[in-house]
Amino acid sequence: MGFLDNFKAAMQRGVDAANANIERQRAEQAAAAGAARPQPQAKPQPRTGHKLPEGVVMASLDDLEPIALGTNSRGQEVIMHVRGAFLAKPMGTCTLDTGAQRTEIKRIVRETLAREMAPQIESMGDLKFLMVFANRMNQTVCEALKAHGFEAAVKLPLVIRPN
């Protein structure tokens, strides 16, 4: 039976060699695929806050008190809500901290809007008029801020809506 034993041993060595060859080919393919595929990199962390240029403050009008214009000809109390944001920077030296600058900017914006809206009290319920008026007021507010010593730009356009 020596011949059959030798034949079985040779068959087993052939099977072992074939398995080893298959494993080696799989390892080479995995290495080639890993090298061809870009390695996943760490995702960049989202920015938690936007950095403004030196000396520039952003004044958001979202928390601005509603502007009461008075009573129109129909006897309705006209109150306007304003939203938007402005970027401003003092033109000269400023002794106010950023919080006080924001407060001052909001005060100027509120006064300017109240002054400009009061003569238009009868039209303040018309949506089309409010959209055009708010668009025009963006430039007027920037000019008012400039008159008070601030370089200003619109960050978020004004949105004016009735109560």
DSSP file (Angstrom, degrees, kcal/mol; ACC not computed):
  #  RESIDUE AA STRUCTURE BP1 BP2  ACC     N-H-->O    O-->H-N    N-H-->O    O-->H-N    TCO  KAPPA ALPHA  PHI   PSI    X-CA   Y-CA   Z-CA
    1    1 A M     >        0   0    0      0, 0.0     4,-2.1     0, 0.0     5,-0.2   0.000 360.0 360.0 360.0   9.6    0.0    0.0    0.0
    2    2 A G  H  >  +     0   0    0      1,-0.2     4,-2.4     2,-0.2     5,-0.2   0.845 360.0  56.8 -61.3 -36.1    2.9    2.3   -0.2
    3    3 A F  H  > S+     0   0    0      2,-0.2     4,-2.3     1,-0.2    -1,-0.2   0.933 108.5  44.9 -65.0 -44.8    1.9    3.7   -3.5
    4    4 A L  H  > S+     0   0    0      2,-0.2     4,-2.7     1,-0.2    -2,-0.2   0.870 112.7  52.1 -67.5 -36.9   -1.6    4.8   -2.2
    5    5 A D  H  X S+     0   0    0     -4,-2.1     4,-2.3     2,-0.2    -1,-0.2   0.927 111.7  46.2 -64.5 -42.4   -0.1    6.3    0.9
    6    6 A N  H  X S+     0   0    0     -4,-2.4     4,-2.4    -5,-0.2    -2,-0.2   0.893 112.4  51.3 -64.3 -38.9    2.4    8.3   -1.2
    7    7 A F  H  X S+     0   0    0     -4,-2.3     4,-2.4     2,-0.2    -2,-0.2   0.909 110.6  48.2 -64.7 -42.9   -0.5    9.3   -3.5
    8    8 A K  H  X S+     0   0    0     -4,-2.7     4,-2.4     2,-0.2    -2,-0.2   0.901 112.6  48.6 -63.5 -42.6   -2.6   10.5   -0.5
    9    9 A A  H  X S+     0   0    0     -4,-2.3     4,-2.3     2,-0.2    -1,-0.2   0.894 111.8  49.2 -65.3 -39.6    0.3   12.4    0.9
   10   10 A A  H  X S+     0   0    0     -4,-2.4     4,-2.0     2,-0.2    -2,-0.2   0.901 111.0  50.1 -66.9 -39.8    1.0   14.0   -2.5
   11   11 A M  H  X S+     0   0    0     -4,-2.4     4,-2.4     2,-0.2    -2,-0.2   0.908 110.7  49.9 -63.0 -42.3   -2.7   15.0   -2.9
   12   12 A Q  H  X S+     0   0    0     -4,-2.4     4,-2.7     1,-0.2    -2,-0.2   0.910 109.8  50.1 -64.8 -41.3   -2.7   16.5    0.6
   13   13 A R  H  X S+     0   0    0     -4,-2.3     4,-2.4     2,-0.2    -1,-0.2   0.879 110.7  51.0 -63.6 -36.5    0.5   18.5   -0.2
   14   14 A G  H  X S+     0   0    0     -4,-2.0     4,-2.4     2,-0.2    -2,-0.2   0.900 111.0  47.6 -65.0 -42.6   -1.2   19.7   -3.4
   15   15 A V  H  X S+     0   0    0     -4,-2.4     4,-2.6     2,-0.2    -2,-0.2   0.926 113.1  48.2 -65.2 -44.2   -4.3   20.8   -1.5
   16   16 A D  H  X S+     0   0    0     -4,-2.7     4,-2.3     1,-0.2    -2,-0.2   0.903 112.5  48.5 -62.8 -41.3   -2.2   22.6    1.1
   17   17 A A  H  X S+     0   0    0     -4,-2.4     4,-2.5     2,-0.2    -1,-0.2   0.904 111.8  49.6 -65.5 -41.5   -0.1   24.4   -1.6
   18   18 A A  H  X S+     0   0    0     -4,-2.4     4,-2.6     2,-0.2    -2,-0.2   0.920 111.7  48.2 -64.8 -43.6   -3.3   25.4   -3.5
   19   19 A N  H  X S+     0   0    0     -4,-2.6     4,-2.5     2,-0.2    -2,-0.2   0.910 112.4  49.0 -62.5 -41.6   -4.9   26.8   -0.3
   20   20 A A  H  X S+     0   0    0     -4,-2.3     4,-2.2     2,-0.2    -1,-0.2   0.902 111.4  49.8 -64.7 -39.6   -1.7   28.7    0.5
   21   21 A N  H  X S+     0   0    0     -4,-2.5     4,-2.3     2,-0.2    -2,-0.2   0.911 111.1  49.0 -64.8 -42.4   -1.6   30.1   -3.0
   22   22 A I  H  X S+     0   0    0     -4,-2.6     4,-2.3     2,-0.2    -2,-0.2   0.916 111.7  49.0 -62.8 -43.8   -5.2   31.2   -2.8
   23   23 A E  H  X S+     0   0    0     -4,-2.5     4,-2.2     1,-0.2    -1,-0.2   0.889 110.8  50.6 -63.1 -40.0   -4.6   32.9    0.6
   24   24 A R  H  X S+     0   0    0     -4,-2.2     4,-2.2     2,-0.2    -2,-0.2   0.907 110.5  48.9 -65.6 -41.7   -1.5   34.7   -0.8
   25   25 A Q  H  X S+     0   0    0     -4,-2.3     4,-2.5     2,-0.2    -2,-0.2   0.899 110.9  50.1 -64.8 -41.0   -3.5   35.9   -3.8
   26   26 A R  H  X S+     0   0    0     -4,-2.3     4,-2.5     2,-0.2    -2,-0.2   0.909 110.6  49.9 -63.0 -41.9   -6.3   37.2   -1.6
   27   27 A A  H  X S+     0   0    0     -4,-2.2     4,-2.2     2,-0.2    -2,-0.2   0.907 111.3  48.6 -64.4 -41.3   -3.8   39.0    0.6
   28   28 A E  H  X S+     0   0    0     -4,-2.2     4,-2.5     2,-0.2    -2,-0.2   0.904 112.2  49.0 -64.9 -41.1   -2.2   40.6   -2.4
   29   29 A Q  H  X S+     0   0    0     -4,-2.5     4,-2.7     2,-0.2     5,-0.2   0.907 111.4  49.2 -64.8 -41.4   -5.6   41.7   -3.8
   30   30 A A  H  X S+     0   0    0     -4,-2.5     4,-2.3     2,-0.2    -1,-0.2   0.904 112.3  48.2 -64.8 -40.1   -6.6   43.2   -0.4
   31   31 A A  H  X S+     0   0    0     -4,-2.2     4,-1.9     2,-0.2    -2,-0.2   0.908 113.2  47.6 -66.6 -41.1   -3.3   45.1   -0.2
   32   32 A A  H  X S+     0   0    0     -4,-2.5     4,-2.2     2,-0.2    -2,-0.2   0.906 113.4  47.7 -66.3 -41.2   -3.7   46.4   -3.7
   33   33 A A  H  X S+     0   0    0     -4,-2.7     4,-2.3     1,-0.2    -2,-0.2   0.882 111.4  51.2 -67.0 -37.8   -7.3   47.4   -3.1
   34   34 A G  H  < S+     0   0    0     -4,-2.3    -1,-0.2    -5,-0.2    -2,-0.2   0.865 112.1  46.3 -66.9 -36.2   -6.3   49.1    0.1
   35   35 A A  H  < S+     0   0    0     -4,-1.9    -2,-0.2     1,-0.2    -1,-0.2   0.857 114.5  47.4 -74.4 -36.1   -3.5   51.1   -1.6
   36   36 A A  H  < S+     0   0    0     -4,-2.2    -2,-0.2    -5,-0.2    -1,-0.2   0.864 102.2  71.8 -74.1 -36.1   -5.7   52.1   -4.5
   37   37 A R  S  < S-     0   0    0     -4,-2.3     2,-0.1    -5,-0.2     0, 0.0  -0.667  94.8-114.2 -81.4 130.1   -8.6   53.2   -2.2
   38   38 A P        -     0   0    0      0, 0.0    -2,-0.1     0, 0.0    -1,-0.1  -0.376  32.2-111.3 -65.5 141.2   -7.8   56.4   -0.4
   39   39 A Q        -     0   0    0     -4,-0.1     2,-0.1     1,-0.1    -4,-0.0  -0.498  36.3-104.6 -71.5 136.6   -7.6   56.0    3.3
   40   40 A P        -     0   0    0      0, 0.0     2,-0.3     0, 0.0    -1,-0.1  -0.420  39.8-153.5 -64.4 133.7  -10.4   57.6    5.3
   41   41 A Q        -     0   0    0     -2,-0.1     2,-0.2     1,-0.1     0, 0.0  -0.673  28.8 -85.5-105.2 162.0   -9.2   60.8    6.9
   42   42 A A        -     0   0    0     -2,-0.3    -1,-0.1     1,-0.1     3,-0.1  -0.451  49.3-115.8 -65.0 134.0  -10.5   62.5   10.0
   43   43 A K        -     0   0    0     -2,-0.2     2,-0.1     1,-0.1    -1,-0.1  -0.480  33.1-106.7 -71.5 139.2  -13.5   64.7    9.1
   44   44 A P        -     0   0    0      0, 0.0    -1,-0.1     0, 0.0     3,-0.1  -0.415  37.0-110.7 -66.3 142.2  -12.8   68.4    9.7
   45   45 A Q        -     0   0    0      1,-0.1     3,-0.1    -2,-0.1    -3,-0.0  -0.503  35.5-107.8 -72.6 138.0  -14.7   69.7   12.8
   46   46 A P        -     0   0    0      0, 0.0     2,-0.3     0, 0.0    -1,-0.1  -0.343  37.3-103.7 -65.1 148.5  -17.4   72.2   11.9
   47   47 A R        -     0   0    0      1,-0.2     3,-0.1    -3,-0.1     0, 0.0  -0.573  25.6-159.9 -74.7 130.6  -16.8   75.8   12.8
   48   48 A T  S    S+     0   0    0     -2,-0.3     2,-0.3     1,-0.2    -1,-0.2   0.767  73.8  11.0 -82.8 -25.8  -18.6   76.8   15.9
   49   49 A G  S    S-     0   0    0      2,-0.0     2,-0.4     0, 0.0    -1,-0.2  -0.995  74.9-117.3-152.3 146.3  -18.4   80.5   15.3
   50   50 A H        -     0   0    0     -2,-0.3     2,-0.6    -3,-0.1     0, 0.0  -0.694  29.2-130.9 -86.1 136.1  -17.5   82.7   12.4
   51   51 A K        -     0   0    0     -2,-0.4     3,-0.1     3,-0.0    -1,-0.0  -0.765  19.9-152.4 -90.2 122.3  -14.5   85.0   13.0
   52   52 A L        -     0   0    0     -2,-0.6     3,-0.1     4,-0.1     6,-0.0  -0.587  30.1 -91.1 -88.2 154.5  -15.2   88.6   12.1
   53   53 A P    >   -     0   0    0      0, 0.0     3,-2.0     0, 0.0    -1,-0.1  -0.177  63.4 -69.6 -59.5 160.5  -12.4   90.9   11.1
   54   54 A E  T 3  S+     0   0    0      1,-0.3     3,-0.1    -3,-0.1    -3,-0.0  -0.285 119.9   7.2 -56.2 126.4  -10.7   92.9   13.8
   55   55 A G  T 3  S+     0   0    0      1,-0.3     2,-0.4    -3,-0.1    -1,-0.3   0.316  97.2 123.1  86.5  -7.8  -12.9   95.6   15.2
   56   56 A V    <   -     0   0    0     -3,-2.0     2,-0.3    33,-0.1    -1,-0.3  -0.721  39.3-170.0 -91.1 134.7  -16.1   94.5   13.3
   57   57 A V  E     -A   88   0A   0     31,-2.9    31,-2.6    -2,-0.4     2,-0.5  -0.917  15.6-138.6-120.1 150.3  -19.2   93.7   15.3
   58   58 A M  E     -A   87   0A   0     -2,-0.3     2,-0.7    29,-0.2    29,-0.2  -0.939  13.0-162.7-108.6 125.9  -22.4   92.1   14.1
   59   59 A A  E     -A   86   0A   0     27,-2.9    27,-2.0    -2,-0.5     2,-0.4  -0.925   6.1-158.8-110.4 110.6  -25.6   93.5   15.5
   60   60 A S  E     -A   85   0A   0     -2,-0.7     3,-0.4    25,-0.2    25,-0.3  -0.731   8.0-159.0 -88.7 135.4  -28.6   91.1   15.1
   61   61 A L    >   +     0   0    0     23,-3.4     3,-1.7    -2,-0.4    21,-0.2   0.292  65.5 104.2 -95.9   9.0  -32.0   92.8   15.2
   62   62 A D  T 3  S+     0   0    0     22,-0.4    -1,-0.2     1,-0.3    23,-0.1   0.812  85.8  42.8 -62.4 -30.2  -33.9   89.6   16.0
   63   63 A D  T 3  S+     0   0    0     -3,-0.4    -1,-0.3     2,-0.1     2,-0.2   0.246  85.2 130.0-100.0  13.3  -34.3   90.7   19.6
   64   64 A L    <   -     0   0    0     -3,-1.7    18,-0.3    18,-0.3     3,-0.1  -0.466  66.7-109.4 -68.7 134.6  -35.2   94.3   18.8
   65   65 A E        -     0   0    0     -2,-0.2    -1,-0.1     1,-0.1    17,-0.1  -0.342  42.8 -94.8 -60.4 142.4  -38.3   95.5   20.5
   66   66 A P        -     0   0    0      0, 0.0     2,-0.7     0, 0.0    15,-0.2  -0.284  38.9-121.3 -57.8 146.7  -41.3   96.0   18.2
   67   67 A I  E     -B   80   0A   0     13,-3.0    13,-2.8    -3,-0.1     2,-0.6  -0.832  19.1-151.7 -97.8 114.9  -41.6   99.5   16.9
   68   68 A A  E     -B   79   0A   0     -2,-0.7    11,-0.2    11,-0.2     3,-0.1  -0.769  15.1-180.0 -87.3 120.9  -45.0  101.1   17.8
   69   69 A L  E     -     0   0A   0      9,-3.0     2,-0.3    -2,-0.6    10,-0.1   0.624  41.2-113.3 -96.6 -15.8  -45.9  103.7   15.2
   70   70 A G  E     -B   78   0A   0      8,-0.9     8,-3.5    51,-0.0     2,-0.4  -0.832  51.4 -33.9 117.8-158.4  -49.2  104.8   16.6
   71   71 A T  E     -B   77   0A   0     -2,-0.3     6,-0.2     6,-0.2    50,-0.1  -0.873  53.7-143.9-107.5 133.2  -52.8  104.5   15.3
   72   72 A N    >   -     0   0    0      4,-2.4     3,-1.7    -2,-0.4    50,-0.1  -0.192  39.3 -86.3 -85.0-176.0  -53.6  104.6   11.6
   73   73 A S  T 3  S+     0   0    0      1,-0.3    -1,-0.1     2,-0.1    49,-0.0   0.688 126.7  58.6 -67.9 -18.3  -56.8  106.2   10.0
   74   74 A R  T 3  S-     0   0    0      2,-0.1    -1,-0.3    48,-0.0     3,-0.1   0.396 119.5-108.0 -90.2   3.0  -58.8  103.0   10.5
   75   75 A G  S <  S+     0   0    0     -3,-1.7     2,-0.4     1,-0.3    -2,-0.1   0.638  73.2 139.7  82.3  14.9  -58.1  103.1   14.3
   76   76 A Q        -     0   0    0      1,-0.0    -4,-2.4     2,-0.0     2,-0.5  -0.739  56.5-122.7 -93.9 138.5  -55.7  100.2   14.3
   77   77 A E  E     -B   71   0A   0     -2,-0.4     2,-0.7    -6,-0.2    -6,-0.2  -0.694  28.0-145.6 -76.5 123.4  -52.6  100.3   16.5
   78   78 A V  E     +B   70   0A   0     -8,-3.5    -9,-3.0    -2,-0.5    -8,-0.9  -0.841  25.3 169.4-100.8 116.0  -49.6   99.8   14.1
   79   79 A I  E     -B   68   0A   0     -2,-0.7    84,-1.9   -11,-0.2     2,-0.4  -0.995  15.4-157.7-126.9 129.0  -46.7   97.8   15.5
   80   80 A M  E     -BC  67 162A   0    -13,-2.8   -13,-3.0    -2,-0.4     2,-0.4  -0.892   5.5-151.0-113.9 137.2  -43.9   96.6   13.3
   81   81 A H  E     - C   0 161A   0     80,-3.3    80,-2.4    -2,-0.4     2,-0.4  -0.879  16.5-159.9-103.4 136.1  -41.5   93.8   14.0
   82   82 A V  E     + C   0 160A   0     -2,-0.4   -18,-0.3   -18,-0.3     2,-0.3  -0.945  12.3 177.2-123.1 136.6  -38.0   94.1   12.4
   83   83 A R  E     + C   0 159A   0     76,-2.0    76,-2.3    -2,-0.4     2,-0.3  -0.943  29.0  92.2-131.5 156.7  -35.4   91.4   11.7
   84   84 A G  E     -     0   0A   0     -2,-0.3   -23,-3.4    74,-0.2   -22,-0.4  -0.882  52.0-114.7 149.0-177.5  -32.0   91.5   10.1
   85   85 A A  E     -AC  60 156A   0     71,-2.2    70,-2.4    -2,-0.3    71,-1.8  -0.988  15.8-161.0-154.1 145.5  -28.4   92.0   10.9
   86   86 A F  E     -AC  59 154A   0    -27,-2.0   -27,-2.9    -2,-0.3     2,-0.5  -0.962  12.6-142.8-128.1 144.7  -25.7   94.6   10.3
   87   87 A L  E     +AC  58 153A   0     66,-2.8    66,-2.3    -2,-0.4     2,-0.3  -0.909  31.4 175.1-101.0 133.6  -21.9   94.5   10.4
   88   88 A A  E     -AC  57 152A   0    -31,-2.6   -31,-2.9    -2,-0.5    64,-0.2  -0.987  19.8-172.7-143.5 151.0  -20.4   97.7   11.7
   89   89 A K  E     - C   0 151A   0     62,-2.2    62,-3.3    -2,-0.3   -33,-0.1  -0.992  35.1-109.4-141.5 132.4  -17.0   99.0   12.6
   90   90 A P  E     - C   0 150A   0      0, 0.0    60,-0.2     0, 0.0     4,-0.1  -0.365  20.6-144.7 -61.1 139.0  -16.2  102.3   14.3
   91   91 A M  S    S+     0   0    0     58,-2.6    59,-0.1     2,-0.1     2,-0.1   0.825  81.6  18.0 -76.9 -30.9  -14.6  104.8   11.9
   92   92 A G  S    S-     0   0    0     57,-0.5     2,-0.3     1,-0.2     0, 0.0  -0.255 116.0 -44.5-115.2-154.4  -12.3  106.3   14.5
   93   93 A T        -     0   0    0     -2,-0.1     2,-0.4     2,-0.0    -1,-0.2  -0.607  57.6-161.0 -78.1 141.0  -11.2  105.3   17.9
   94   94 A C        -     0   0    0     -2,-0.3     7,-0.0    -4,-0.1    -1,-0.0  -0.985  20.3-166.0-129.0 132.0  -14.0  103.9   20.0
   95   95 A T        +     0   0    0     -2,-0.4     2,-0.2     2,-0.0    -1,-0.1   0.499  62.6 100.9 -92.8  -4.4  -14.0  103.5   23.7
   96   96 A L  S    S-     0   0    0      1,-0.1    -2,-0.1     4,-0.1     2,-0.1  -0.557  71.1-127.5 -82.1 143.8  -17.1  101.2   23.8
   97   97 A D     >  -     0   0    0     -2,-0.2     4,-2.2     1,-0.1     5,-0.2  -0.287  37.8 -93.5 -77.1 175.7  -16.7   97.5   24.2
   98   98 A T  H  > S+     0   0    0      1,-0.2     4,-2.3     2,-0.2     5,-0.2   0.869 124.9  52.5 -64.1 -37.6  -18.4   95.2   21.6
   99   99 A G  H  > S+     0   0    0      1,-0.2     4,-2.1     2,-0.2    -1,-0.2   0.916 111.4  46.3 -63.6 -42.9  -21.6   94.7   23.7
  100  100 A A  H  > S+     0   0    0      2,-0.2     4,-2.4     1,-0.2    -1,-0.2   0.855 110.2  54.4 -68.1 -34.5  -22.0   98.5   24.0
  101  101 A Q  H  X S+     0   0    0     -4,-2.2     4,-2.6     2,-0.2    -2,-0.2   0.922 108.0  49.5 -64.1 -43.3  -21.3   98.9   20.3
  102  102 A R  H  X S+     0   0    0     -4,-2.3     4,-2.6     2,-0.2    -2,-0.2   0.927 111.3  49.4 -59.9 -45.0  -24.1   96.4   19.5
  103  103 A T  H  X S+     0   0    0     -4,-2.1     4,-2.1     1,-0.2    -2,-0.2   0.908 111.9  48.4 -61.0 -43.0  -26.5   98.3   21.8
  104  104 A E  H  X S+     0   0    0     -4,-2.4     4,-2.4     2,-0.2    -1,-0.2   0.906 110.9  50.5 -64.8 -42.1  -25.6  101.6   20.2
  105  105 A I  H  X S+     0   0    0     -4,-2.6     4,-2.6     1,-0.2    -2,-0.2   0.921 110.7  49.1 -62.4 -44.2  -26.0  100.2   16.6
  106  106 A K  H  X S+     0   0    0     -4,-2.6     4,-2.7     1,-0.2    -1,-0.2   0.886 110.1  51.9 -63.0 -38.6  -29.5   98.8   17.6
  107  107 A R  H  X S+     0   0    0     -4,-2.1     4,-2.5     2,-0.2    -2,-0.2   0.928 111.2  46.5 -63.3 -45.0  -30.5  102.1   19.0
  108  108 A I  H  X S+     0   0    0     -4,-2.4     4,-2.5     2,-0.2    -2,-0.2   0.919 113.7  48.5 -63.8 -43.9  -29.5  103.9   15.9
  109  109 A V  H  X S+     0   0    0     -4,-2.6     4,-2.8     2,-0.2     5,-0.2   0.929 112.0  49.0 -62.0 -45.7  -31.3  101.4   13.7
  110  110 A R  H  X S+     0   0    0     -4,-2.7     4,-2.6     1,-0.2     5,-0.2   0.925 112.8  46.8 -61.4 -46.1  -34.4  101.6   15.8
  111  111 A E  H  X S+     0   0    0     -4,-2.5     4,-2.4     2,-0.2    -1,-0.2   0.912 113.6  48.7 -62.7 -42.9  -34.5  105.4   15.7
  112  112 A T  H  X S+     0   0    0     -4,-2.5     4,-2.3    -5,-0.2    -2,-0.2   0.933 113.4  46.0 -64.0 -46.2  -33.9  105.5   12.0
  113  113 A L  H  X S+     0   0    0     -4,-2.8     4,-2.6     2,-0.2     5,-0.2   0.917 112.9  49.5 -64.0 -43.3  -36.6  102.9   11.2
  114  114 A A  H  X S+     0   0    0     -4,-2.6     4,-1.8    -5,-0.2    -1,-0.2   0.916 112.5  48.2 -62.3 -42.4  -39.1  104.6   13.5
  115  115 A R  H  < S+     0   0    0     -4,-2.4    -1,-0.2    -5,-0.2    -2,-0.2   0.896 117.0  41.7 -64.4 -41.1  -38.4  108.0   11.9
  116  116 A E  H  < S+     0   0    0     -4,-2.3     4,-0.3    -5,-0.2    -2,-0.2   0.801 116.5  47.7 -79.0 -29.4  -38.7  106.6    8.4
  117  117 A M  H >< S+     0   0    0     -4,-2.6     3,-1.2    -5,-0.2    -2,-0.2   0.805  93.5  75.7 -82.0 -29.3  -41.8  104.4    9.0
  118  118 A A  G >< S+     0   0    0     -4,-1.8     3,-1.3     1,-0.3    -1,-0.2   0.880  95.3  47.3 -55.6 -45.8  -43.9  107.0   10.9
  119  119 A P  G 3  S+     0   0    0      0, 0.0     3,-0.3     0, 0.0    -1,-0.3   0.737 111.5  54.0 -67.9 -17.9  -45.0  109.0    7.8
  120  120 A Q  G X>  +     0   0    0     -3,-1.2     3,-1.5    -4,-0.3     4,-0.6   0.118  69.5 123.7 -99.2  20.5  -45.8  105.7    6.0
  121  121 A I  G X4  +     0   0    0     -3,-1.3     3,-0.6     1,-0.3    -1,-0.2   0.785  69.2  56.3 -56.9 -32.3  -48.2  104.4    8.7
  122  122 A E  G 34 S+     0   0    0     -3,-0.3     3,-0.4     1,-0.2    -1,-0.3   0.787 109.9  45.1 -71.6 -27.1  -51.1  104.0    6.3
  123  123 A S  G X4 S+     0   0    0     -3,-1.5     3,-1.8     1,-0.2    -1,-0.2   0.459  81.9  99.6 -94.7  -2.3  -49.1  101.7    4.0
  124  124 A M  T << S+     0   0    0     -4,-0.6    -1,-0.2    -3,-0.6    -2,-0.1   0.556  77.4  58.0 -68.3  -6.7  -47.6   99.5    6.7
  125  125 A G  T 3  S+     0   0    0     -3,-0.4     2,-0.6    -4,-0.1    -1,-0.3   0.561  82.9  96.4 -95.2  -9.0  -50.2   96.7    6.2
  126  126 A D    <>  -     0   0    0     -3,-1.8     4,-2.4     1,-0.2     5,-0.2  -0.721  62.6-155.0 -87.4 120.1  -49.4   96.2    2.5
  127  127 A L  H  > S+     0   0    0     -2,-0.6     4,-2.3     1,-0.2     5,-0.2   0.903  93.0  50.3 -62.4 -44.7  -47.0   93.3    2.0
  128  128 A K  H  > S+     0   0    0      1,-0.2     4,-2.1     2,-0.2     5,-0.2   0.922 111.6  48.8 -62.2 -43.1  -45.6   94.6   -1.3
  129  129 A F  H  > S+     0   0    0      1,-0.2     4,-3.0     2,-0.2    -1,-0.2   0.916 110.2  52.0 -61.0 -43.2  -45.0   98.0    0.1
  130  130 A L  H  X S+     0   0    0     -4,-2.4     4,-2.8     1,-0.2     5,-0.2   0.889 108.8  50.2 -62.8 -39.5  -43.2   96.5    3.2
  131  131 A M  H  X S+     0   0    0     -4,-2.3     4,-1.9     2,-0.2    -1,-0.2   0.934 115.6  41.4 -65.2 -45.5  -40.9   94.4    1.0
  132  132 A V  H  X S+     0   0    0     -4,-2.1     4,-2.2     2,-0.2    -2,-0.2   0.917 116.2  50.5 -67.2 -42.8  -39.9   97.4   -1.1
  133  133 A F  H  X S+     0   0    0     -4,-3.0     4,-2.2    -5,-0.2    -2,-0.2   0.920 110.1  49.0 -61.3 -45.6  -39.6   99.7    1.9
  134  134 A A  H  X S+     0   0    0     -4,-2.8     4,-1.1     1,-0.2    24,-0.4   0.895 110.3  51.7 -62.9 -39.8  -37.4   97.2    3.8
  135  135 A N  H  X S+     0   0    0     -4,-1.9     4,-0.6     1,-0.2     3,-0.4   0.910 112.2  45.6 -62.9 -42.5  -35.1   96.9    0.8
  136  136 A R  H  X S+     0   0    0     -4,-2.2     4,-1.4     1,-0.2     3,-0.4   0.840 106.9  60.0 -68.3 -33.5  -34.8  100.7    0.6
  137  137 A M  H  X S+     0   0    0     -4,-2.2     4,-3.0     1,-0.2     5,-0.3   0.742  88.7  72.0 -70.7 -23.0  -34.2  100.9    4.3
  138  138 A N  H  X S+     0   0    0     -4,-1.1     4,-1.8    -3,-0.4    -1,-0.2   0.950 105.1  39.0 -54.9 -49.3  -31.1   98.7    4.2
  139  139 A Q  H  X S+     0   0    0     -4,-0.6     4,-2.2    -3,-0.4    -1,-0.2   0.887 114.4  54.1 -69.0 -39.3  -29.2  101.5    2.5
  140  140 A T  H  X S+     0   0    0     -4,-1.4     4,-2.2     1,-0.2    -2,-0.2   0.905 108.9  48.6 -63.0 -41.2  -30.8  104.2    4.7
  141  141 A V  H  X S+     0   0    0     -4,-3.0     4,-2.6     2,-0.2    -1,-0.2   0.907 109.5  52.3 -66.0 -41.5  -29.8  102.5    7.9
  142  142 A C  H  X S+     0   0    0     -4,-1.8     4,-2.0    -5,-0.3    -1,-0.2   0.901 110.5  48.6 -61.0 -39.7  -26.2  102.1    6.6
  143  143 A E  H  X S+     0   0    0     -4,-2.2     4,-2.1     2,-0.2    -1,-0.2   0.891 110.4  50.9 -66.6 -39.3  -26.1  105.8    5.9
  144  144 A A  H  X S+     0   0    0     -4,-2.2     4,-1.1     2,-0.2    -2,-0.2   0.903 110.2  49.4 -64.8 -40.6  -27.5  106.6    9.4
  145  145 A L  H  <>S+     0   0    0     -4,-2.6     5,-2.5     1,-0.2     3,-0.3   0.892 109.6  51.9 -64.7 -38.5  -24.8  104.4   11.0
  146  146 A K  H ><5S+     0   0    0     -4,-2.0     3,-1.6     1,-0.2    -2,-0.2   0.892 105.8  54.6 -64.6 -38.4  -22.2  106.2    8.9
  147  147 A A  H 3<5S+     0   0    0     -4,-2.1    -1,-0.2     1,-0.3    -2,-0.2   0.768 108.0  50.8 -65.2 -24.8  -23.5  109.5   10.1
  148  148 A H  T 3<5S-     0   0    0     -4,-1.1    -1,-0.3    -3,-0.3    -2,-0.2   0.276 131.2 -91.3 -96.8  10.1  -23.0  108.3   13.7
  149  149 A G  T < 5S+     0   0    0     -3,-1.6   -58,-2.6     1,-0.3   -57,-0.5   0.699  87.4 118.2  95.2  20.3  -19.4  107.1   13.1
  150  150 A F  E   < -C   90   0A   0     -5,-2.5     2,-0.5   -60,-0.2    -1,-0.3  -0.973  56.6-140.9-121.5 132.7  -19.8  103.5   12.0
  151  151 A E  E     -C   89   0A   0    -62,-3.3   -62,-2.2    -2,-0.4     2,-0.3  -0.800  40.0-173.8 -80.1 129.8  -18.8  101.9    8.7
  152  152 A A  E     +C   88   0A   0     -2,-0.5     2,-0.3   -64,-0.2   -64,-0.2  -0.928  23.9 179.6-134.9 153.6  -21.7   99.5    8.1
  153  153 A A  E     -C   87   0A   0    -66,-2.3   -66,-2.8    -2,-0.3     2,-0.5  -0.978  37.0-103.5-145.1 154.3  -22.8   96.8    5.8
  154  154 A V  E     +C   86   0A   0     -2,-0.3   -68,-0.2   -68,-0.2   -16,-0.0  -0.682  33.1 173.2 -82.1 124.8  -25.9   94.6    5.6
  155  155 A K  E    S+     0   0A   0    -70,-2.4   -69,-0.2    -2,-0.5    -1,-0.2   0.866  80.9  12.2 -91.7 -54.3  -25.3   91.1    6.8
  156  156 A L  E    S-C   85   0A   0    -71,-1.8   -71,-2.2     3,-0.0    -1,-0.4  -0.995  93.6-115.2-123.3 123.9  -29.0   89.9    6.7
  157  157 A P  E     -     0   0A   0      0, 0.0   -22,-0.1     0, 0.0     2,-0.1  -0.136  39.8 -91.9 -58.6 152.9  -31.4   92.2    4.8
  158  158 A L  E     -     0   0A   0    -24,-0.4     2,-0.4   -74,-0.1   -74,-0.2  -0.363  35.2-165.5 -65.9 141.0  -34.2   93.8    6.8
  159  159 A V  E     -C   83   0A   0    -76,-2.3   -76,-2.0    -3,-0.1     2,-0.5  -0.988   6.4-170.9-126.7 119.6  -37.5   92.1    7.1
  160  160 A I  E     +C   82   0A   0     -2,-0.4   -78,-0.2   -78,-0.2   -26,-0.1  -0.948   9.5 170.8-115.2 128.0  -40.3   94.3    8.4
  161  161 A R  E     -C   81   0A   0    -80,-2.4   -80,-3.3    -2,-0.5   -36,-0.1  -0.989  30.8-114.8-136.9 147.0  -43.7   92.7    9.3
  162  162 A P  E      C   80   0A   0      0, 0.0   -82,-0.2     0, 0.0   -84,-0.1  -0.311 360.0 360.0 -75.4 163.6  -46.8   94.1   11.0
  163  163 A N              0   0    0    -84,-1.9   -83,-0.1    -2,-0.0   -85,-0.0   0.478 360.0 360.0 -65.8 360.0  -48.0   92.8   14.3
